[in-house]
Amino acid sequence: MSKGRFGIHGGQYIPETLMNAILELEDAYNYYKSDPEFNQELTMLLNEYAGRPSRLYYAKRMTEDLGGAKIYLKREDLNHTGAHKINNVLGQILLAKKMGKTRVIAETGAGQHGVATATAAALMNMECEIFMGEEDTRRQALNVYRMRLLGAKVHAVTTKTATLKDAVSETMREWTRRINDTHYVLGSCMGPHPFPTIVRDFQSVISRETKEQIIEKEGRLPDAVLACVGGGSNAIGSFYHFIEDSQVRLIGCEAAGRGIDTAETAATIATGKPGIFHGMKSYFCQDEYGQIAPVYSISAGLDYPGVGPEHAYLHDIGRAEYVAVTDAEAVAAFEYLSRTEGIIPAIESAHAVAYAGKLAPTMSPDQIIVVTLSGRGDKDCAAIARYRGEDIYE
Amino acid sequence: MSNIRKSFENGKAFIAFLTCGDPSLEITERLVPAMADAGADLIELGIPFSDPTAEGPVIQEANARALAGGVTTDRIFDMVARIRQKTDVPMVFMTYANVVFSYGTERFISRSASLGMDGLILPDVPYEEKEEFDSVCRRYGLDFIPLIAPTSHDRIRTIAREASGFVYCVSSLGVTGVRSQITSDIDSMIGLVRESTSVPCAIGFGISTPDQAAHMAGKADGVIVGSAIVKLCAQYGSECIPPVTEYVRSMKKACLDL
């Protein structure tokens, strides 16, 4: 009966009002994913519009400085709109268009997914409304302006902690209000089936390219692949084609916020327990009665109390490892990569860079680490400056 | 025959929802028997959840107030035990899957049954996921109440065929809350339910006035009201018992007068 399971995780825990829309989406996706014309159009958009394939860049100075494994950066930050989010959005909006939808809605945390959705909606002439926590509209004011510039309507969500979790809840509510002409472009590999699978498939272009590129450059597979994990879309995309290669360590870097021993954390696998929320069974930060915790991270994009069900499963079976990285470590890595390689990473991606900084020195120079730089950090400069006590205007 | 059947034996049923612990568990405890005396045939006890994705602003805020006041699932169970000493009105829990799952599904349902609860409604558990909860409910003699929506179409027969207790017919798209007009084709939804089951069918979402109640009672076996009652609890706080019972009386009367 239940579909879309990853071990015990996943499923379709959503109101009945949404079920036929979800089933319609699943049918459409199953049809179009093997439709040559759809795939040709999508590849054209990814290459010509978004700028794929993204580069696999050898971070020579960082490698030499850390004095251990060779570090490669998978440059999703160089995609159009500045993050991996566009991979999924182009796929979903093209799919929505084929399904005859004329309007898209989406949640956003850091604003990257909102900007990507607004961008693709402009390109494909779709009406677009974005739901963003009010707190995040303050943290990421520039992205709010970008979305409006791109023709989207941005709603500030004021309920609860006014962050990503609340934006997801409000977008789900909006979908139950208006469903016939509307597709919900979920931004991460989470939510009810088929979203975790659709988003993973569209993001798996990252690991497909990485595998080809590293074999071309090094003639072998990497020893470890690192990516940051909020809902986990860039991580599942970075891991997917390596899951079958058991010698490749897959390491997801969660946001520990002020530390996993504090209440101000968003490290779901480190501190959460199994639950059912936002359409899926997975791990969630919650209290003993199942009330979802008000999580915290300096990174709006990782500030989410759950994790995609496939990550929960990869954790359960021990195929992937999940580590927690604090705000302070991520900020230090944000500054480090800027100075060392001249690349300003998104604060989300800086969590993965930070762990690479710990891991590389423990490995030997003939080993290889690939770190996915999921996004660029321009959007974070003002917030990081404020974190360092410098009050600058965007 | 489950206890819930009795709710539909006094003419068209009036089903009242309230959020446990808003304004306080003490008031909820007194409100339930008072609503039963005023004519409520079935009470839905809402266990508050931090992120109620099927609710509109009125019930969202009630959930937040109740949780801020320290309400927990265990304290609600204790309250139910005390309520059961005062009234035998059929009662069901309405909450979200995680509240039940995190408590331990079997532990939650067995405790509900032993305290005299009659059913369970989980708006985020559709037909495809129901077995995990329904199978346990069946073992403990609780009805797992299914919902159908204006978008359900071809799913209605499948859902209704396996229904127990009653079928919760969602009147409109969107979340819970008061609406001035209900435009869905309720008649055809209910027609499909009636073709498939003898289990009664009650309509909820958006109903607040006696006129609406009478109109909907003309179509179904019962009428469910939530947000309008929760609004009164919010407006009158600890003084809400008289206005809520008065409201329940007027709504039950409307259901009977048609």
Interface residues (C-beta under 8 A of the other chain):
Chain A: M1 S2 K3 G11 Q12 Y13 I14 P15 E16 T17 L18 M19 N20 A21 T159 K160 K165 D166 S169 M172 R173 T176 R177 R178 I179 K273 P274 G275 I276 F277 H278 G279 K281 F284 Q286 E288 Y289 G290 Q291 I292
Chain B: F49 S50 D51 T53 A54 G56 Q60 A64 L67 T72 T73 D74 Y96 A97 N98 V99 V100 F101 S102 Y103 P123 D124 V125 P126 Y127 E128 E129 E131 E132 P146 L147 I148 A149 P150 T151 S152 H153 R155 I159 V170 L173 G174 V175
